[in-house]
Amino acid sequence: MAKPSALQIRNILAAVIMAVALVWNLVVGGPWWVSAIVAVACLLSSFSAYLNRPSARN
């Protein structure tokens, strides 16, 4: 298995933090639009980590 790049680690960390923020916003009953924005940001960060995997560069 290839070593993940710094950009990939940053994207995974951002996705995890946004997932925690999404759960927290849902638990406290935050606005739906904040949940939608955080969910989309989490998906984009996860997709970016997938696209920046070392095996995709070949």
Secondary structure, 3 states (H helix, E strand, C coil): CCCCCHHHHHHHHHHHHHHHHHHHHHHHCCCHHHHHHHHHHHHHHHHHHHHCCHHHHC
